[in-house]
Amino acid sequence: FSGVLARDVLLALLELQEELAGTTARARGGNVTLRDVCYAPLNPAAPGVGDCAVSSVTQYFQNNRSHLALSAWQHDGKPPGTVDWHDHLIYCVNSPLSFKDITALELSCMAAYGGP
C-alpha cells in the first residue's frame, strides 16, 4: 500500500483522533467534550469516549497501535508467509461485519465502540 494507506499515515491518523478525542471546547459558559456530543449507539445513557461511533479506517484495528504492528506466520491453504495489517485491512474492507478475520492474526473487523 502507499499514500493514505501507508502504516505511518494510519498511525498519524490515530494520533490525531486521540488528540481530538481529548479536546475540550468552551460553549455556552461550560466545557464540552466529545463525550458530550458523540453518537454512542451501544451506550447512549452514559457514553465514554470509546463508545463514540467514530468512522475511520483505524477502527478496523480497534484504534489500537499494537494491532497495526502485529504480524503472524500463516501456513494454511495458500503458500506460507507472513500476514500483517495489510492482510487484515483487505479482509475487513471485504467483510466489515466479521468478528474475526481469517488470517493468522484473528483480529476483529468491528470498531472499538462495538459496531461495524
C-alpha positions as CSV (number, residue, x, y, z in Angstrom):
1,F,0.0,0.0,0.0
2,S,1.0,3.6,-0.4
3,G,-0.3,7.1,0.1
4,V,-3.1,7.4,2.6
5,L,-3.0,3.7,3.4
6,A,0.7,3.6,4.5
7,R,1.2,2.4,8.0
8,D,2.9,5.7,9.1
9,V,-0.2,7.7,7.8
10,L,-2.5,5.4,9.7
11,L,-0.5,5.9,12.9
12,A,-0.6,9.7,12.4
13,L,-4.4,9.5,11.9
14,L,-4.7,7.5,15.1
15,E,-2.7,10.1,17.0
16,L,-4.8,12.9,15.6
17,Q,-8.0,11.1,16.5
18,E,-6.7,10.6,20.1
19,E,-5.8,14.3,20.3
20,L,-9.3,15.3,19.0
21,A,-11.0,12.9,21.4
22,G,-9.3,14.6,24.3
23,T,-10.1,18.1,23.2
24,T,-12.3,20.4,25.3
25,A,-14.1,23.4,24.0
26,R,-16.0,26.3,25.7
27,A,-19.6,26.6,24.7
28,R,-22.5,28.4,26.4
29,G,-20.5,29.0,29.5
30,G,-19.3,25.5,30.0
31,N,-16.8,22.9,28.8
32,V,-17.9,20.5,26.0
33,T,-16.0,17.3,25.2
34,L,-16.5,14.6,22.5
35,R,-18.4,12.6,25.1
36,D,-21.0,15.3,25.4
37,V,-21.8,15.4,21.7
38,C,-20.9,11.9,20.3
39,Y,-23.3,9.4,18.9
40,A,-22.9,6.3,21.1
41,P,-25.4,3.7,19.8
42,L,-24.4,0.9,22.2
43,N,-24.2,3.1,25.3
44,P,-26.4,6.1,24.8
45,A,-27.1,6.7,28.5
46,A,-23.5,7.2,29.7
47,P,-21.1,7.2,26.8
48,G,-17.4,7.3,27.3
49,V,-15.1,8.5,24.5
50,G,-14.5,4.8,23.5
51,D,-18.3,4.4,23.0
52,C,-18.5,7.1,20.3
53,A,-19.2,5.9,16.8
54,V,-16.2,7.4,15.0
55,S,-15.9,6.3,11.4
56,S,-12.3,5.8,10.5
57,V,-10.1,3.2,8.8
58,T,-8.3,2.8,12.1
59,Q,-11.5,1.3,13.6
60,Y,-10.6,-1.9,11.7
61,F,-7.8,-2.1,14.2
62,Q,-10.0,-1.0,17.2
63,N,-7.9,2.2,17.3
64,N,-5.1,0.1,18.7
65,R,-1.5,0.8,17.7
66,S,-0.4,-2.7,18.7
67,H,-2.9,-4.2,16.3
68,L,-1.3,-2.3,13.5
69,A,2.1,-3.6,14.5
70,L,1.1,-7.3,14.6
71,S,2.3,-9.9,12.1
72,A,1.9,-13.7,12.1
73,W,3.1,-16.7,10.2
74,Q,0.2,-18.1,8.1
75,H,0.6,-21.6,6.7
76,D,-2.9,-22.9,5.8
77,G,-4.3,-23.4,2.3
78,K,-2.1,-20.9,0.4
79,P,1.7,-20.7,0.1
80,P,3.0,-20.0,3.7
81,G,4.0,-16.5,4.5
82,T,3.7,-13.6,6.9
83,V,0.4,-11.7,7.3
84,D,0.1,-8.3,8.8
85,W,-2.1,-5.2,8.9
86,H,-2.3,-5.1,5.1
87,D,-4.0,-8.5,5.0
88,H,-6.3,-7.6,7.9
89,L,-7.4,-4.4,6.2
90,I,-8.1,-6.1,2.9
91,Y,-10.2,-8.8,4.7
92,C,-12.2,-6.2,6.6
93,V,-12.9,-4.0,3.6
94,N,-14.5,-7.1,2.0
95,S,-16.1,-8.4,5.2
96,P,-16.6,-5.4,7.6
97,L,-19.1,-7.3,10.0
98,S,-16.6,-10.0,10.8
99,F,-15.7,-10.6,14.5
100,K,-12.5,-12.5,13.5
101,D,-10.6,-12.3,10.2
102,I,-9.4,-15.5,8.5
103,T,-5.8,-14.6,8.8
104,A,-3.4,-16.0,11.4
105,L,-3.9,-12.6,13.2
106,E,-7.5,-13.4,14.0
107,L,-8.4,-9.8,14.6
108,S,-11.9,-8.4,14.7
109,C,-13.1,-6.0,12.0
110,M,-15.5,-4.4,14.4
111,A,-14.9,-0.9,15.7
112,A,-13.7,-0.1,19.2
113,Y,-17.2,1.0,20.1
114,G,-18.6,-2.4,19.1
115,G,-20.2,-1.6,15.8
116,P,-19.1,-2.1,12.2
